[in-house]
Structures are given as structure tokens and as C-alpha cells.
């Protein structure tokens, strides 16, 4: 741990010295963050429970006891981070800048591993800018919930930072966004679990196109995302290996709105999410046909409808509420048994977050209570994998957060 911090400090000092010599301007920033949480039952989650998604279904043991009805909780500082913003000299008429930000996102005994959060360069002209590197996925966007949980609204809100090339054009309040993206840390689900290989073998980047209108205090917009994956390139049948030509393409759409003044922040977003497992959402795809000789498969993506509303009030004392709802709409075609994804056995999910925080310059202390209800039942493959829900499970999550920012 000490070696890692020493190395990071040396890199920062080297950048600082170089920036001074070349007349760059720079700003270091970061935070130390502690999360103390409690769950009333087991959940679908990421990062050892820091990133909560939804409560798991009932799983009975030999005596009829629910194995998932066991509480859990812990305290972590994994999301402490350090970053640097650099303003560089012009390139022609373009202002140049770059961002490099890291944290200690690991798990278990690997908690001290450094991870890149943001790493990009940006060229800015009068009415446009071009970003190359890793930053927030456009579906996360400029309208995202203000809550204390690190999930930031997932699985109702897309959560993803991806390597990308993004272009934006702004004029008279209108903002056009076009981006192509690849995968690195946030991955799609498939036959081999979550993996980069599906988009890598596809040779087609993820595409997003969006349009926003902005005026003081207001922002409204919408966007469309297209993802094309290759689940498998080869298959073995009775000792013979066959080259496959498989592909699954999905289209998702979203609309969002935001109002903000000195005290009020009101935001909402709705999505028709198709196979967006790389954004920490529920979804995936299923097999619709199989070639009996080679085993080559055809697929159909699941579609989930998700919506959320977030209201926060105040400056120093800030109460807030978040409401999220999703519905599993199935794959739209009859499935043959194999499905790949996250939460495909969930019919509906409803989550609320009630938060209260005390905010000072450089400090935030807050608590949040979050009940989450998931509907489970029988999966009907003949109806595209839709779930006929007949029971619910509920998790009660309590979170305490302390953040020091600089």
C-alpha cells in the first residue's frame, strides 16, 4: 500500500514539474470516502456490497429456510480517489485539456489495486469539443441521480465509464452528442460470463447519438444507443470444431429532464434498455434458434423498461428522495432455454432512497435508507422469457457516508 501511494505521489510530482516548465495549468483534487452499510438480506451487488442492485430471490435449504434471508454489512474506503485536471496550450483554435483520475476499486484482498476512473484528452472550439479517452458513458450523461449510494441509481440509471471518442456540438441552447465506445472495466454478459471478447470480436463499437436543449435552470433531451456483439466465434459438436458467424444487435432509447435552481434539484429519466448489462443494468439475451449441425445460435435481446425520479432540496442541510421502477418486457420471441444476462428472473423492481446529508465546504456527512422490492416467479420461455411473478422479496438497506473532498 505504501509503495502504491509513493508511486502515485511521484507521478503527480513529475506531472507537476513538467506542467510548470511547459506553462500548463493544473489542479489536483480528490476525496477520502467511507461507506458504512447494512442490508437485511443477500443482494445482487458489486464491489463486496458497496454497489447495491436488487434483492436476491428466495433460496431454500433442506429444512425450508431461506438461505438469502441473512443480513450483512461492512465499512469500506475503496472509493477514496485522486485526480488531476490539466489545461494545456492551444492547438490551432482549440483549447486543450486532460483529466486523469484513479481510485482503489478492488475486492477482497485486492482492495488496494489502483484503477483508472477517468483518463482523457479534450479539444474545445467555440461551439464544439472532441473528447478521446475514458469517461462517463453518454447514457449516464449529465442527468444522473444525486444520492449517497455508490450505485447512483443503478439498475434504473445506466452506470458506466468507457473508452470512447465523443463529439459534441453546441449552438443556441442545443447540444448534439455523438460517441463511439468500447469496453474495458464495465462488460457485457454472454456465454462466458461478463467479458470484453464479445465487443472485441464484433469489431463494431457501441454507438450513441443524443440531442439536448439547455436553458438556465433547465435541460431536456433524448438519445439512442446501438450495441452489436459476437457471443461466440467457434463451437465443438461431437469432437468436431466449427467456425461460427453469430451476432446479437440491440437498440436502446432514453429521455431525460432536469430542473435546478439555488435550492431545488429535480431530475427524471426513462429508458427502454435492450441488453445494457455493461451499464450495471438488468438485461441480456436468449437463444431463439440452433443449427443442429454446427451448433450456431441465433439470439434475441431482452427489453427492460426503467424510470426514475430524484428530488433534492437545500444547500447545507439536504434532504432528498429517489424512486426507481423497472419492468422486464422479455425478448419478444420464443426462447429455446439458454439465456445470458443479469436479473433475467426479475419481473419488476421498485426501489426508494430517502437521504439526508449535512454539507460544508470540503465535507459531506449523510445517511440513507433504501427499501427495495423485487418480484419473482416462473420464467416463460415460450413468451420470450417473461416472468410470471407470484411473490416478492424485500431488502432494507441503511447507509452512512463520510466524505472529505479537496
NORMO-V326542 format. One record per pair of residues at least 4 apart in sequence whose C-alpha atoms are under 7 Angstrom apart, sorted by sequence separation. I is the first residue (numbers start at 0). J is the second residue. D is the distance in Angstrom with one decimal. If there is no record, write none. Layout:
[[I J D] [I J D]]
//
This chain:
[[0 4 6.4] [1 5 6.1] [2 6 6.1] [3 7 6.2] [4 8 6.1] [5 9 6.2] [6 10 6.3] [7 11 6.3] [8 12 6.2] [9 13 6.1] [10 14 6.2] [11 15 6.1] [12 16 6.1] [13 17 6.2] [14 18 6.0] [15 19 6.3] [16 20 6.4] [17 21 6.3] [18 22 5.9] [19 23 6.0] [44 48 5.4] [45 49 6.6] [46 50 5.9] [59 63 5.0] [60 64 5.3] [89 93 5.4] [90 94 6.6] [105 109 5.3] [106 110 4.9] [123 127 6.0] [124 128 5.8] [135 139 6.3] [136 140 6.6] [139 143 6.4] [152 156 5.0] [153 157 6.0] [169 173 5.6] [170 174 6.6] [182 186 6.0] [188 192 5.3] [189 193 6.1] [195 199 6.1] [196 200 5.8] [197 201 6.2] [198 202 6.6] [213 217 5.8] [214 218 6.5] [235 239 5.3] [236 240 6.4] [259 263 5.6] [260 264 6.7] [276 280 5.2] [290 294 4.9] [313 317 4.7] [358 362 5.9] [359 363 6.4] [379 383 6.8] [380 384 4.2] [18 23 4.5] [45 50 4.9] [59 64 5.1] [60 65 6.5] [89 94 4.7] [90 95 6.9] [105 110 4.1] [123 128 4.2] [135 140 7.0] [146 151 6.1] [153 158 6.3] [169 174 4.4] [188 193 4.2] [198 203 6.9] [213 218 4.5] [235 240 4.3] [259 264 4.4] [275 280 6.0] [276 281 6.0] [289 294 5.7] [290 295 5.1] [312 317 5.5] [358 363 4.7] [379 384 4.9] [380 385 7.0] [18 24 6.6] [44 50 5.6] [45 51 6.6] [59 65 4.6] [60 66 6.3] [88 94 6.8] [89 95 5.8] [104 110 6.3] [105 111 6.5] [122 128 5.4] [123 129 6.6] [145 151 7.0] [168 174 5.6] [169 175 6.5] [187 193 5.3] [188 194 6.5] [212 218 5.7] [213 219 6.7] [234 240 5.6] [235 241 6.2] [258 264 5.8] [259 265 6.4] [276 282 5.7] [289 295 5.6] [290 296 6.4] [311 317 6.7] [312 318 5.8] [357 363 5.8] [358 364 6.7] [378 384 5.5] [379 385 5.5] [44 51 4.7] [58 65 5.2] [59 66 5.9] [88 95 6.2] [103 110 6.3] [105 112 5.9] [121 128 6.9] [122 129 5.1] [144 151 5.8] [167 174 6.7] [168 175 5.2] [186 193 5.5] [187 194 6.1] [211 218 6.8] [212 219 5.5] [233 240 6.9] [234 241 5.3] [258 265 5.2] [275 282 6.0] [276 283 6.3] [289 296 4.5] [311 318 6.0] [312 319 6.3] [356 363 6.8] [357 364 5.3] [378 385 5.7] [379 386 6.1] [43 51 6.7] [44 52 5.3] [57 65 5.7] [58 66 5.4] [87 95 5.1] [103 111 5.3] [104 112 6.7] [121 129 5.6] [122 130 6.5] [144 152 6.0] [167 175 5.5] [168 176 6.8] [186 194 5.5] [211 219 5.6] [212 220 6.2] [233 241 5.6] [234 242 6.7] [257 265 5.8] [258 266 6.4] [274 282 4.9] [288 296 5.6] [289 297 6.5] [311 319 4.1] [356 364 5.5] [357 365 6.1] [378 386 4.5] [43 52 5.5] [58 67 6.2] [86 95 6.1] [87 96 5.5] [103 112 5.4] [104 113 6.7] [121 130 4.4] [167 176 4.6] [186 195 5.8] [211 220 4.0] [233 242 4.5] [234 243 6.9] [257 266 4.4] [273 282 6.7] [274 283 4.5] [288 297 5.1] [310 319 5.5] [311 320 6.5] [356 365 3.9] [377 386 5.5] [378 387 6.4] [42 52 7.0] [43 53 5.3] [57 67 6.2] [86 96 4.4] [103 113 4.8] [104 114 6.0] [120 130 5.8] [121 131 6.5] [166 176 5.9] [167 177 6.5] [210 220 5.5] [211 221 6.6] [232 242 6.0] [233 243 5.1] [256 266 5.7] [257 267 6.6] [274 284 6.5] [286 296 6.4] [287 297 5.5] [310 320 5.4] [355 365 5.6] [356 366 6.4] [376 386 5.9] [377 387 5.2] [42 53 5.6] [43 54 6.0] [85 96 5.4] [86 97 6.7] [102 113 5.7] [103 114 6.0] [119 130 6.7] [120 131 5.5] [166 177 5.3] [210 221 5.7] [232 243 4.8] [256 267 5.5] [286 297 5.8] [287 298 5.3] [309 320 5.8] [310 321 6.6] [355 366 5.6] [376 387 5.3] [377 388 6.5] [42 54 4.2] [43 55 6.0] [55 67 6.8] [85 97 5.2] [101 113 6.4] [102 114 5.5] [119 131 5.5] [120 132 6.4] [165 177 5.8] [166 178 6.2] [183 195 6.6] [209 221 5.7] [210 222 6.4] [231 243 6.8] [232 244 6.5] [255 267 5.7] [256 268 6.5] [286 298 4.5] [287 299 6.5] [309 321 4.4] [354 366 5.8] [355 367 6.5] [376 388 4.0] [41 54 6.3] [42 55 4.9] [84 97 6.0] [85 98 6.4] [101 114 5.4] [102 115 6.8] [119 132 3.9] [165 178 4.2] [182 195 6.1] [209 222 3.9] [232 245 6.9] [255 268 4.2] [285 298 5.5] [286 299 6.6] [308 321 5.7] [309 322 6.6] [354 367 4.2] [375 388 4.8] [376 389 5.1] [41 55 6.0] [84 98 4.7] [101 115 4.6] [102 116 6.8] [118 132 5.6] [119 133 5.6] [164 178 5.6] [165 179 6.6] [208 222 5.6] [209 223 6.3] [231 245 6.3] [254 268 5.7] [255 269 6.5] [284 298 6.5] [285 299 5.6] [308 322 5.3] [353 367 5.5] [354 368 6.5] [374 388 5.7] [375 389 6.4] [376 390 6.4] [83 98 5.9] [84 99 6.8] [100 115 6.1] [101 116 5.2] [118 133 5.1] [163 178 6.7] [164 179 5.5] [207 222 7.0] [208 223 5.5] [230 245 6.5] [254 269 5.5] [284 299 5.5] [285 300 6.5] [307 322 5.5] [308 323 6.6] [352 367 6.6] [353 368 5.3] [375 390 5.7] [83 99 5.5] [100 116 5.4] [117 133 5.3] [118 134 6.8] [163 179 5.6] [164 180 6.6] [207 223 5.7] [208 224 6.7] [229 245 5.7] [230 246 6.5] [253 269 5.6] [254 270 6.6] [284 300 4.1] [307 323 4.2] [352 368 5.8] [353 369 6.3] [374 390 5.9] [375 391 6.0] [82 99 5.6] [83 100 6.4] [100 117 5.0] [117 134 5.0] [139 156 6.9] [163 180 4.3] [207 224 4.4] [229 246 4.5] [253 270 4.3] [283 300 6.0] [284 301 5.3] [306 323 5.8] [307 324 6.4] [352 369 4.4] [374 391 4.5] [82 100 3.9] [99 117 5.5] [100 118 6.4] [139 157 5.2] [162 180 5.8] [163 181 6.3] [206 224 5.6] [207 225 6.6] [228 246 5.6] [229 247 6.4] [252 270 5.7] [253 271 6.4] [283 301 5.6] [306 324 5.5] [327 345 6.9] [351 369 5.4] [373 391 5.5] [374 392 6.7] [81 100 5.8] [82 101 6.2] [98 117 6.5] [99 118 4.5] [138 157 6.0] [139 158 5.8] [161 180 6.4] [162 181 5.5] [206 225 5.2] [227 246 6.9] [228 247 5.3] [252 271 5.4] [282 301 5.8] [305 324 5.7] [306 325 6.5] [327 346 5.0] [350 369 6.9] [351 370 5.8] [372 391 6.5] [373 392 5.5] [81 101 5.6] [98 118 5.5] [99 119 6.8] [139 159 6.8] [161 181 6.3] [162 182 6.5] [205 225 5.9] [206 226 6.7] [227 247 5.7] [228 248 6.3] [251 271 5.6] [252 272 6.7] [282 302 6.9] [305 325 4.2] [326 346 6.0] [327 347 6.2] [350 370 6.0] [351 371 6.5] [372 392 5.7] [373 393 6.5] [80 101 5.7] [81 102 6.4] [98 119 5.5] [161 182 5.8] [205 226 4.8] [227 248 4.2] [251 272 4.9] [282 303 6.7] [304 325 5.4] [305 326 6.5] [326 347 4.6] [350 371 4.3] [372 393 4.5] [80 102 4.2] [97 119 5.6] [98 120 6.6] [161 183 6.6] [205 227 6.9] [226 248 5.6] [227 249 6.5] [251 273 5.2] [303 325 6.7] [304 326 5.2] [325 347 5.6] [326 348 6.8] [349 371 5.8] [350 372 6.3] [371 393 5.5] [372 394 6.7] [79 102 5.9] [97 120 4.2] [136 159 5.4] [181 204 5.6] [226 249 5.4] [250 273 6.0] [303 326 5.7] [304 327 6.7] [325 348 5.3] [349 372 5.2] [370 393 6.9] [371 394 5.3] [78 102 6.1] [79 103 6.8] [96 120 5.8] [97 121 6.0] [135 159 6.0] [136 160 5.2] [180 204 5.4] [181 205 6.2] [203 227 6.6] [225 249 5.8] [226 250 6.6] [249 273 5.7] [303 327 4.8] [324 348 5.6] [325 349 6.8] [348 372 5.8] [349 373 6.5] [370 394 5.8] [371 395 6.5] [78 103 6.3] [96 121 5.3] [135 160 4.2] [136 161 5.9] [179 204 5.8] [180 205 4.9] [225 250 4.6] [249 274 6.5] [302 327 6.6] [303 328 5.5] [324 349 4.6] [348 373 4.5] [370 395 4.5] [41 67 5.0] [77 103 5.3] [78 104 6.4] [95 121 5.8] [96 122 6.8] [134 160 4.9] [135 161 6.4] [159 185 6.2] [179 205 5.5] [180 206 6.4] [201 227 6.7] [224 250 5.7] [225 251 6.5] [274 300 5.7] [302 328 5.3] [323 349 5.8] [324 350 6.6] [347 373 5.9] [348 374 6.3] [369 395 5.9] [370 396 6.2] [40 67 5.9] [41 68 6.5] [77 104 5.6] [95 122 4.8] [133 160 6.4] [134 161 5.8] [179 206 4.6] [201 228 5.3] [224 251 5.1] [273 300 6.1] [274 301 6.0] [302 329 5.7] [323 350 5.2] [347 374 5.1] [369 396 5.0] [40 68 4.7] [41 69 6.3] [94 122 5.7] [95 123 6.5] [133 161 5.1] [134 162 6.8] [178 206 5.9] [179 207 6.4] [201 229 5.1] [223 251 5.8] [224 252 6.2] [273 301 5.7] [274 302 7.0] [301 329 5.0] [302 330 6.1] [322 350 5.9] [323 351 6.4] [345 373 6.7] [346 374 5.4] [368 396 5.8] [369 397 6.4] [40 69 4.8] [41 70 6.7] [93 122 5.7] [94 123 5.0] [133 162 4.0] [178 207 5.2] [200 229 5.9] [223 252 4.5] [273 302 4.6] [301 330 4.1] [322 351 4.6] [345 374 6.0] [346 375 5.9] [368 397 4.7] [39 69 6.6] [40 70 4.6] [93 123 5.1] [94 124 6.5] [132 162 5.2] [133 163 5.9] [177 207 5.8] [178 208 6.6] [198 228 5.0] [222 252 5.8] [223 253 6.5] [272 302 5.6] [273 303 6.4] [300 330 5.4] [321 351 5.5] [322 352 6.6] [345 375 5.3] [367 397 5.8] [368 398 6.5] [39 70 4.3] [40 71 6.8] [93 124 4.8] [132 163 5.5] [177 208 4.6] [197 228 5.1] [198 229 6.5] [222 253 5.4] [271 302 6.6] [272 303 5.1] [299 330 5.8] [321 352 4.9] [344 375 6.5] [367 398 5.1] [38 70 5.5] [39 71 6.7] [92 124 6.5] [131 163 6.0] [132 164 6.7] [176 208 5.7] [177 209 6.5] [197 229 4.9] [221 253 5.5] [222 254 6.5] [271 303 5.8] [272 304 6.2] [320 352 5.5] [321 353 6.7] [366 398 5.6] [367 399 6.6] [38 71 5.3] [77 110 6.7] [131 164 4.7] [176 209 5.0] [197 230 5.3] [221 254 4.1] [271 304 4.8] [299 332 6.9] [320 353 4.8] [366 399 4.5] [37 71 5.8] [38 72 6.0] [130 164 5.8] [131 165 6.5] [175 209 5.9] [176 210 6.3] [220 254 5.8] [221 255 6.2] [270 304 5.8] [271 305 6.6] [319 353 6.0] [320 354 6.3] [344 378 6.5] [365 399 5.8] [366 400 6.3] [37 72 4.2] [130 165 5.1] [175 210 4.7] [220 255 5.5] [270 305 5.3] [319 354 5.1] [365 400 5.2] [36 72 5.3] [37 73 6.9] [129 165 5.8] [130 166 6.5] [174 210 5.7] [175 211 6.5] [219 255 5.7] [220 256 6.5] [269 305 5.7] [270 306 6.4] [318 354 5.6] [319 355 6.4] [364 400 5.7] [365 401 6.7] [36 73 5.7] [129 166 4.6] [174 211 5.0] [219 256 4.3] [269 306 4.2] [318 355 4.3] [364 401 4.7] [35 73 5.9] [36 74 6.5] [128 166 5.9] [129 167 6.6] [173 211 5.8] [174 212 6.2] [218 256 5.6] [219 257 6.4] [268 306 5.7] [269 307 6.6] [317 355 5.6] [318 356 6.5] [363 401 5.9] [364 402 6.5] [35 74 4.3] [128 167 5.4] [173 212 4.6] [218 257 5.1] [268 307 5.6] [317 356 5.2] [363 402 5.1] [34 74 5.5] [35 75 6.7] [127 167 5.4] [128 168 6.8] [172 212 5.5] [173 213 6.3] [190 230 6.5] [217 257 5.7] [218 258 6.7] [267 307 5.6] [268 308 6.9] [316 356 5.9] [317 357 6.5] [346 386 5.1] [362 402 5.7] [363 403 6.7] [33 74 6.9] [34 75 5.4] [127 168 4.2] [172 213 4.9] [189 230 6.0] [217 258 4.7] [267 308 4.5] [316 357 4.8] [345 386 6.8] [362 403 4.8] [33 75 5.7] [34 76 6.4] [126 168 5.8] [127 169 5.9] [172 214 6.1] [216 258 5.4] [217 259 6.6] [266 308 5.9] [267 309 6.3] [315 357 5.6] [316 358 6.3] [344 386 6.4] [346 388 6.1] [361 403 5.5] [362 404 6.2] [33 76 4.5] [126 169 5.1] [216 259 4.9] [266 309 5.2] [315 358 4.7] [361 404 4.6] [32 76 5.5] [126 170 6.3] [216 260 5.9] [265 309 5.8] [266 310 6.6] [315 359 6.4] [336 380 6.8] [361 405 5.9] [265 310 4.6] [335 380 6.9] [32 78 6.0] [264 310 5.7] [265 311 6.6] [287 333 6.3] [334 380 5.1] [32 79 5.0] [264 311 5.2] [287 334 4.7] [288 335 6.9] [333 380 5.9] [334 381 6.0] [31 79 4.3] [263 311 6.0] [264 312 6.4] [286 334 5.6] [287 335 5.6] [333 381 4.5] [30 79 5.4] [31 80 6.7] [263 312 4.7] [285 334 6.2] [286 335 5.7] [333 382 5.5] [334 383 5.6] [30 80 5.4] [245 295 6.9] [262 312 5.4] [263 313 6.6] [286 336 6.9] [332 382 6.6] [333 383 4.7] [334 384 6.7] [29 80 5.2] [30 81 6.7] [245 296 6.6] [247 298 6.0] [249 300 6.3] [262 313 4.7] [286 337 5.6] [332 383 4.7] [29 81 4.2] [241 293 6.0] [243 295 5.9] [245 297 6.8] [247 299 6.9] [262 314 6.3] [285 337 5.8] [286 338 6.3] [331 383 5.0] [28 81 6.0] [29 82 5.8] [285 338 4.1] [330 383 4.6] [28 82 5.3] [284 338 5.8] [285 339 6.2] [329 383 5.1] [330 384 6.4] [27 82 5.8] [28 83 6.1] [284 339 5.5] [329 384 5.3] [27 83 4.4] [283 339 5.5] [284 340 6.4] [329 385 4.6] [26 83 5.6] [27 84 6.5] [236 293 6.5] [283 340 3.9] [328 385 6.3] [25 83 6.8] [26 84 5.2] [236 294 7.0] [282 340 5.5] [283 341 6.4] [327 385 6.6] [25 84 5.5] [26 85 6.6] [46 105 7.0] [47 106 6.3] [282 341 5.4] [25 85 4.3] [46 106 5.8] [234 294 6.7] [281 341 5.1] [282 342 6.5] [24 85 5.7] [25 86 6.2] [281 342 5.2] [282 343 6.2] [23 85 6.8] [24 86 5.1] [281 343 7.0] [23 86 5.9] [24 87 6.8] [23 87 5.0] [276 340 6.8] [23 88 6.9] [276 341 6.7] [188 276 6.1] [187 276 5.2] [187 277 4.4] [186 277 4.4] [185 277 5.1] [185 278 6.6] [188 283 6.7] [50 149 5.7] [51 150 6.2] [49 149 6.8] [50 150 5.0] [52 153 6.3] [52 154 5.9] [0 111 6.4] [142 255 6.9] [142 257 6.6] [159 278 4.9] [158 278 4.8] [157 278 4.9] [158 279 5.7] [157 279 6.3] [157 280 6.3] [142 266 6.8] [154 279 5.9] [155 280 6.7] [153 279 6.3] [154 280 4.3] [153 280 6.3] [154 281 6.3] [190 339 6.3] [155 305 5.4] [189 339 5.2] [155 306 6.2] [188 339 6.3] [189 340 6.6] [155 307 6.5] [188 340 5.2] [144 309 6.0] [155 323 6.0] [155 324 6.8] [155 325 6.7] [147 367 6.7] [54 371 6.9] [53 371 6.7] [54 373 6.4] [56 375 6.8] [53 373 6.9] [56 392 6.5] [54 392 6.7] [54 393 6.4] [54 394 5.7] [40 394 5.7] [39 394 5.5] [38 394 6.5] [39 395 5.3] [38 395 5.7] [39 396 6.6] [38 396 4.6] [37 396 5.6] [38 397 6.7] [37 397 5.3] [36 397 5.6] [37 398 6.6] [36 398 4.4] [35 398 5.7] [36 399 6.3] [34 398 7.0] [35 399 5.1] [34 399 5.9] [35 400 6.4] [34 400 4.9] [33 400 5.8] [34 401 6.9] [33 401 5.3] [32 401 5.8] [33 402 6.5] [32 402 4.4] [31 402 5.7] [32 403 6.5] [30 402 6.6] [31 403 5.3] [30 403 5.4] [31 404 6.6] [30 404 4.2] [29 404 5.9] [30 405 6.2] [29 405 5.5] [28 405 5.3]]
//
